[in-house]
Amino acid sequence: MAKYFTAKHFTRFLKLSLLCLLAVGGNYLLNYLCVFILKFPMFLDTVFTAAVTFSAGLIPGLVTALLSYIAFCIRDDSFFHPFILCGIVEVILLWRLTPDQTDKKIPEKPLAASTEMKVTTIIHVFAKLMVLYVLCWLAVSVLGGIIDFFFYGLGSNPKLYFSAEDTFKIGLLRSGIPLLAMDILSRIPVNIVDRFIVVFGGYFISRLMMKIIRA
């Protein structure tokens, strides 16, 4: 087995490990800045997880998601962070529908043909990212609402801080809708913006990560 694990593989492993750790730090700092400092009604806790998934694949993406939520648990002095399930589902969606890499060398062709190919590639990538955005927005809103309902509602676990969706729950409580529906609906306006930043921001950050991995 040793002969298959070359110096090149070891170097790549070190790069990926460092990338995952840096991404965890990025997730932590961005979420902390958003929630506790600027107090924006967004989560922004998986931007760098998305970037790692786009650039390095499923396993590094899952590792980044797991380590990020461990970091959140330590910060919040909590034994378990139930919303890690949202992170795992999001990583799987991003991995399965990752757009084709746009940095592949384009064959030498006449200028008009080359430009047309670039435009087609950009449109293809944008369309796939939009599909990913909608899927992640819906999946994380529904799954997050269900987790909130069972963990904080039925489970009566204390909530440690005022989070993004709580801003919208206040208005929904007055309408008398069921608690589960309120938990889901309150996340939709948050994730409309939040997941757009995660998917598109994560993809553009991944372009830089690709260069580091391949260096």
C-alpha positions in Angstrom: 0.0 0.0 0.0 2.9 2.3 0.8 4.0 2.4 -2.9 0.6 3.9 -3.8 0.8 6.6 -1.2 3.4 8.8 -2.8 4.9 12.1 -1.8 2.5 13.8 -4.2 -0.5 12.2 -2.4 1.0 13.2 1.0 1.4 16.8 -0.2 -2.2 16.9 -1.5 -3.4 15.4 1.9 -1.6 18.1 3.8 -3.1 20.8 1.5 -6.6 19.5 1.9 -6.2 19.2 5.7 -5.0 22.8 5.9 -7.7 24.0 3.6 -10.4 22.3 5.8 -9.0 23.9 8.9 -8.8 27.3 7.3 -12.4 26.9 6.1 -13.6 25.9 9.6 -12.0 29.1 10.9 -13.6 31.1 8.1 -17.0 29.7 8.9 -16.6 30.4 12.6 -15.4 34.0 12.1 -18.0 34.8 9.5 -20.9 33.4 11.6 -19.6 35.1 14.7 -19.3 38.4 12.9 -22.8 38.1 11.4 -24.6 36.9 14.5 -22.9 38.6 17.4 -21.1 41.7 16.1 -23.1 43.0 13.1 -26.4 41.2 14.2 -27.5 40.5 10.6 -30.6 38.3 10.3 -28.6 35.6 8.5 -26.6 32.4 9.5 -23.6 32.5 7.0 -22.1 29.4 8.7 -21.4 27.3 5.7 -19.9 29.6 3.0 -16.4 28.1 3.3 -17.9 24.5 3.6 -19.5 25.1 0.2 -16.2 26.4 -1.2 -14.3 23.3 0.0 -17.0 21.0 -1.4 -16.9 22.7 -4.8 -13.2 22.6 -5.0 -12.2 19.3 -3.2 -15.3 17.1 -3.2 -17.6 15.2 -0.8 -15.3 14.0 2.0 -13.4 17.3 2.6 -16.8 19.1 2.5 -18.2 16.7 5.1 -15.1 17.0 7.3 -15.3 20.8 7.1 -19.0 20.8 8.0 -18.4 18.4 11.0 -15.4 20.4 12.4 -17.3 23.7 11.9 -20.3 22.5 14.0 -17.9 21.1 16.6 -16.4 24.6 16.8 -19.9 26.1 17.2 -20.6 23.6 20.0 -17.4 24.7 21.8 -18.3 28.3 21.4 -21.9 27.8 22.6 -20.9 25.5 25.4 -23.2 22.9 23.9 -22.8 19.1 23.8 -24.6 18.7 20.4 -25.4 21.0 17.5 -28.5 19.5 15.8 -28.3 21.7 12.7 -25.2 19.7 11.6 -27.8 17.7 9.6 -28.5 20.8 7.5 -24.8 21.1 6.8 -24.5 17.5 5.8 -27.5 17.7 3.4 -26.2 20.9 1.9 -22.8 19.4 1.3 -24.3 16.4 -0.5 -26.4 18.6 -2.7 -23.4 20.8 -3.6 -21.3 17.8 -4.3 -23.9 16.1 -6.5 -24.6 19.2 -8.6 -21.2 20.9 -8.7 -20.9 22.8 -12.0 -18.2 21.8 -14.4 -14.9 23.5 -13.7 -14.6 26.8 -15.7 -10.8 26.9 -15.5 -10.2 24.1 -17.9 -8.0 25.1 -20.8 -10.2 26.1 -23.8 -8.9 24.7 -27.1 -7.4 27.2 -29.5 -10.2 28.4 -31.8 -11.1 31.5 -33.7 -11.9 34.4 -31.4 -15.6 34.3 -32.1 -15.9 30.6 -31.4 -13.8 30.9 -28.3 -15.9 33.8 -26.9 -19.1 31.9 -27.7 -17.7 28.9 -25.8 -16.9 31.0 -22.8 -20.3 32.6 -22.7 -22.0 29.2 -23.0 -19.9 27.9 -20.1 -20.7 30.9 -17.9 -24.4 30.5 -18.6 -24.2 26.8 -17.8 -22.4 27.4 -14.5 -24.9 30.2 -13.5 -27.9 28.0 -14.3 -26.5 25.1 -12.2 -25.7 27.4 -9.3 -29.2 28.8 -9.4 -30.6 25.3 -9.3 -28.3 24.6 -6.3 -29.3 27.8 -4.6 -33.0 27.0 -4.8 -32.5 23.4 -3.7 -30.3 24.4 -0.8 -32.7 27.2 0.2 -35.7 24.8 0.3 -33.9 21.9 1.9 -32.2 23.9 4.7 -35.4 25.9 5.4 -37.6 22.7 5.7 -35.0 20.6 7.5 -33.9 23.4 9.8 -37.6 24.2 10.7 -38.2 20.5 11.5 -35.1 20.3 13.7 -36.0 23.5 15.4 -39.5 22.2 16.1 -38.3 18.9 17.7 -35.2 20.1 19.4 -36.3 23.5 20.8 -40.1 23.0 20.7 -40.9 19.5 21.7 -37.5 18.9 23.3 -37.7 22.1 25.4 -33.9 22.6 25.0 -32.9 26.2 25.9 -31.9 28.5 23.0 -28.6 30.2 23.9 -29.0 33.3 21.7 -31.4 35.2 19.4 -30.9 33.8 15.9 -31.7 34.9 12.4 -35.1 33.3 12.0 -36.4 34.6 15.4 -36.8 38.0 13.9 -39.6 36.6 11.7 -41.1 34.3 14.3 -42.4 37.3 16.3 -44.8 38.3 13.5 -45.8 34.7 12.6 -46.7 33.9 16.2 -49.5 36.5 16.0 -51.1 34.8 13.0 -51.8 31.6 15.0 -50.2 29.2 12.5 -49.0 25.8 13.8 -45.6 25.8 15.5 -43.9 23.5 12.9 -45.1 25.7 10.0 -43.9 28.8 11.8 -40.4 27.2 12.3 -40.2 26.4 8.6 -41.7 29.7 7.3 -39.5 31.9 9.5 -36.4 30.4 7.8 -37.5 31.0 4.2 -36.8 34.8 4.1 -33.5 34.3 5.9 -32.3 31.5 3.6 -33.4 33.4 0.4 -30.4 35.7 1.1 -28.2 33.4 3.2 -28.1 30.5 0.8 -27.5 32.8 -2.2 -24.3 34.0 -0.5 -23.4 30.5 0.5 -23.8 29.0 -3.0 -22.4 31.8 -5.2 -19.9 33.1 -2.7 -18.7 29.5 -1.9 -18.3 28.8 -5.6 -16.2 31.9 -6.3 -14.0 31.3 -3.2 -13.5 27.7 -4.5 -11.9 29.1 -7.7 -9.0 30.3 -5.5 -8.9 27.1 -3.5 -8.6 25.1 -6.7 -5.4 27.0 -7.5 -4.0 26.2 -4.1 -4.8 22.5 -4.3 -3.3 22.2 -7.8 -0.2 24.2 -7.0 
